[in-house]
Amino acid sequence: MQATTVLVEGESDRLAVETLAFRHGHDLAALRVSVVPMGGATSIVHFLDRYGPNGAGHRLLGLCDAGESRGIARALGRADIGSGTLAELGFHVCHADLEDELIRCLGIDAVLKVIAAQGELASFRLLQRQPSLRERPIAAQLRRFFGGRSGNKIRYAPLLVDALPAGQAPPPLARLVASFPL
């Protein structure tokens, strides 16, 4: 079986992918699937060189933010990965980012319950009162909460995935995990 490398932007994305894969019963080690955080989408060329057709020859899959999708598509084209849309090439695009996808999929109330279970609802409420965030939609405030404190994205990614009802996941994440070998 050919090894599969899943390229994701960061550590929180890796944890979310691995958490959903585990929930779906995938044994990633047995399937020879590795989820590799790139430290940002702009590093993709290095990872394509390492794992792609001119490197280890792995099957490549990925997850990226919409804002990074053009750069990812250009890099895939230059690395001779194939032609077609990102989805056809196995790279799935989050609307804004993975946290945005998880917030929309779970709904505000469920996300607030996850934050409350971590004892941080008061901290989130304090953040909501900041002048720069007061008038922003609650989804934007939540994204700021996850991205504003060091480690919060990493901490909350698996918690938010675990909070998803069975059979429900953000479409880009669900499509990615569904494309893993069986």
C-alpha positions in Angstrom: 0.0 0.0 0.0 1.3 3.4 -1.0 2.0 5.8 1.9 -0.3 8.8 2.1 0.9 12.2 3.4 -1.8 14.7 4.4 -0.4 18.2 4.3 -2.1 20.7 6.7 -1.2 24.3 7.6 -0.7 23.8 11.3 -0.7 21.7 14.4 -4.4 22.4 15.2 -5.4 21.2 11.8 -3.3 18.0 12.3 -5.1 17.3 15.6 -8.5 17.9 14.1 -7.8 15.6 11.2 -6.4 12.9 13.4 -9.3 13.2 15.9 -12.0 12.9 13.2 -10.1 10.0 11.6 -10.0 8.2 14.9 -13.7 8.8 15.4 -14.3 7.2 12.0 -12.3 4.1 13.0 -9.2 4.8 10.9 -6.0 3.4 12.1 -3.7 5.9 10.4 -0.5 4.0 11.2 -1.9 0.8 9.7 -3.1 2.7 6.7 0.3 4.4 6.3 -1.3 7.8 6.6 0.7 10.6 8.1 -0.7 14.0 8.8 2.0 16.6 8.5 1.7 20.2 9.7 3.7 22.5 7.4 4.0 25.5 9.7 1.9 27.6 7.3 0.8 27.1 3.7 3.7 29.0 2.2 6.0 26.1 3.2 4.2 23.7 0.8 6.9 23.7 -1.8 9.3 22.1 0.6 6.8 19.4 1.6 5.9 18.7 -2.0 9.6 18.2 -2.8 9.9 15.9 0.2 6.8 13.8 -0.2 5.6 14.3 -3.8 6.5 12.6 -7.0 10.0 13.9 -7.1 10.6 12.9 -3.4 9.2 10.0 -1.5 6.4 9.4 -4.0 3.6 9.4 -1.5 -0.1 10.0 -2.3 -0.7 13.6 -1.3 -3.8 15.0 0.3 -4.3 18.3 2.1 -6.4 20.8 3.9 -6.0 24.6 3.5 -7.7 27.9 4.2 -9.5 29.6 1.3 -7.0 32.5 1.5 -4.2 30.1 0.8 -5.9 28.0 -2.0 -4.4 29.9 -5.0 -0.8 29.5 -3.7 -1.5 25.8 -3.0 -2.9 25.3 -6.5 0.2 27.0 -8.0 2.6 24.9 -6.0 0.8 21.7 -6.9 0.9 22.6 -10.6 4.6 23.3 -10.4 5.3 20.0 -8.6 3.5 18.0 -11.4 0.9 16.7 -9.0 -1.7 16.7 -11.7 -4.3 18.9 -13.2 -7.8 19.7 -11.9 -9.4 21.5 -9.1 -7.9 21.3 -5.6 -10.6 18.9 -4.5 -9.9 16.7 -7.5 -6.3 16.6 -6.4 -7.3 15.7 -2.9 -6.8 19.1 -1.3 -9.9 20.4 0.5 -10.5 24.1 1.2 -11.9 25.5 4.4 -14.2 28.6 3.9 -12.1 30.9 6.0 -10.2 28.4 8.2 -10.9 25.2 10.0 -12.1 27.0 13.2 -14.7 28.8 11.1 -15.8 25.5 9.6 -16.1 23.9 13.1 -18.0 26.9 14.5 -20.5 26.8 11.6 -20.9 23.0 11.8 -21.3 22.9 15.6 -23.3 26.1 16.0 -22.6 28.9 18.5 -24.3 27.2 21.5 -22.3 24.0 21.2 -19.1 25.9 20.8 -19.9 27.9 23.9 -20.5 24.7 25.8 -17.1 23.4 24.9 -15.5 26.7 26.1 -17.6 26.5 29.3 -16.5 22.9 29.9 -12.9 24.2 29.8 -13.7 26.8 32.4 -13.0 29.7 30.0 -16.4 31.1 29.3 -15.7 34.1 31.5 -12.5 34.7 29.6 -14.5 34.6 26.3 -17.1 37.0 27.7 -14.3 39.4 28.7 -12.9 39.2 25.1 -16.4 40.0 23.7 -16.4 43.3 25.6 -13.2 44.6 23.9 -14.0 47.7 21.8 -12.6 46.2 18.7 -14.8 43.1 19.0 -18.1 44.4 20.5 -19.8 45.0 17.2 -18.4 41.9 15.5 -20.6 38.8 15.0 -20.2 36.1 17.7 -18.6 33.7 15.2 -15.8 36.3 14.5 -15.4 36.7 18.3 -15.1 33.0 18.7 -12.5 32.8 15.9 -10.5 35.6 17.7 -10.8 33.7 21.0 -9.3 30.5 19.4 -6.6 32.4 17.5 -5.8 35.1 20.0 -4.2 33.2 22.8 -1.1 31.0 22.3 -2.1 27.4 22.2 -5.8 27.9 22.0 -6.2 26.6 18.4 -4.2 23.5 19.4 -6.1 23.0 22.6 -9.6 23.5 21.1 -9.3 21.7 17.7 -9.7 18.2 19.1 -12.3 19.3 21.6 -14.5 20.9 18.9 -14.2 17.8 16.7 -15.1 15.6 19.7 -18.2 17.8 20.2 -19.5 17.1 16.7 -22.5 14.9 16.6 -21.9 11.5 15.1 -21.9 11.6 11.3 -21.5 15.4 11.2 -18.3 17.2 10.4 -17.4 20.3 8.4 -17.5 19.3 4.7 -13.8 19.9 3.8 -12.7 17.9 6.9 -15.2 15.2 6.2 -14.2 14.9 2.6 -10.6 14.7 3.5 -11.0 11.9 6.0 -13.4 10.0 3.7 -10.6 10.0 1.1 -8.2 8.0 3.4 -7.6 4.4 2.2 -9.7 1.8 3.8 
